[in-house]
Amino acid sequence: MVRVIQYGVGEIGSRITKALTSKPWVEIVGAVDIDESKVGRDLGEVVGLGEELGVKVYRSLSEALRGVKADVVLHTTSSWLSIVEPQITEIVDSGLSVISTCEELAYPWRRNPEAAERIDKAARENGVTVLGTGVNPGFVLDSLILTLTSVCIRVDRIEGSRIVNASTRRYPLQRKIGSGMTVEEFKKAVQGGRMGHVGLRESFDMVADAFGWSFDRVEETIEPVIASRPVETKFFRVSPGRVVGVSQSIWGISKGEEKLRLNLQMYLDAENPRDSVEIEGVPSLKFEVEGGIPGDEATVAMVVNMIPKVLEAEPGLKTMKDLSIPYAWLKEFKR
């Protein structure tokens, strides 16, 4: 049995817990969350499983580890590496591998190289593996793109796009994309570095580094999507003229030509949601998923399915391009 601790029991952490209970090769041995309304309660009750798991939610990792041993921690607390680095370090120093949904951890080597070096060094010293993953970053606009290029002899240009209907997503995501804000509030939040989807730059850097591409310049835009009519979700009622989401793009120019572009539109009541990849090369390819890959379910699946890959990997801070091709792990896992 793979012994797992769930660190962070919010929406995604709860869904991961439910998914883990369907895996006969997994044993959940502990859970961590700072929410006082969850601390001390049975994990099954907290996540709405309908039955007790015999596992309590603890305030800290050290408390959760008392009297139990674990192999891996599934970490779902924050998008920002500056916030999660102490948590990741504590997990690693406890001799445990970790899979995190922190978007900035998915590929930190360019934007956060010092933090990446610290985490990598600690993981190597403790003989464990660290991975940041999810649906995006982690799959749609990075590892999926890299996988598609495996049938190409030459790659000249890549464009990946993701359009997400945020109306069907959880409250934190709808809030994070600026739902209900004025345009002025949105722009101020962008300037503060806390608006829009986190991780688009990490996906861009992962793909570029995989091909050894460097650019004369890299440009990035974050713009609001404005409601033209009233929009209502379970969590927000947005009047016309206010923000319903975000449109982001990042592209790299080399010798006057654009070689890599990633686009993300995530807004309430988005029309024609889809994921697409266009590769210009030999051969050229066009790939599209109508309706788009479901974000929360896919994030949960990526985290769970990467457990065997992480436990089999060499120690250190890894990214999705470092590990073997992921797939749905439907069999038993033996180490």
Number of C-alpha atoms within 10 A of each C-alpha: 14 19 16 24 26 25 27 21 24 16 14 20 22 21 19 24 24 16 14 19 15 9 17 13 15 17 16 20 21 27 28 26 22 15 13 11 9 20 18 15 16 19 27 20 16 20 21 13 15 9 12 15 15 13 18 21 28 24 19 15 21 12 14 22 17 9 7 10 14 19 18 24 26 23 26 23 20 15 17 15 19 13 12 19 17 12 17 24 19 15 22 26 16 15 19 24 28 27 26 24 27 25 26 26 31 27 30 24 19 13 13 15 12 12 16 21 15 13 22 21 15 23 27 16 14 17 16 27 27 31 29 23 26 27 24 24 29 27 22 23 29 25 24 18 21 19 13 15 20 10 12 15 10 14 16 12 15 21 19 24 20 22 21 26 22 24 23 15 17 14 16 10 18 24 18 15 26 26 29 24 21 18 17 12 14 25 17 13 15 16 10 9 10 15 21 26 22 18 22 23 21 25 26 22 19 26 20 18 13 12 10 8 13 14 16 10 12 15 10 14 10 18 18 27 22 22 20 13 11 12 18 15 15 10 14 16 12 22 18 13 16 24 26 33 33 23 18 19 18 18 20 21 16 14 9 10 11 17 20 22 21 22 20 21 25 25 27 26 18 17 11 12 19 19 21 19 20 18 22 17 15 13 12 17 15 12 13 14 12 11 14 17 20 14 18 17 15 16 23 23 20 23 22 22 16 23 23 16 18 21 19 14 15 16 20 23 27 23 19 23 19 12 15 11 12 15 11 10 16 10 9 11 14 9 7
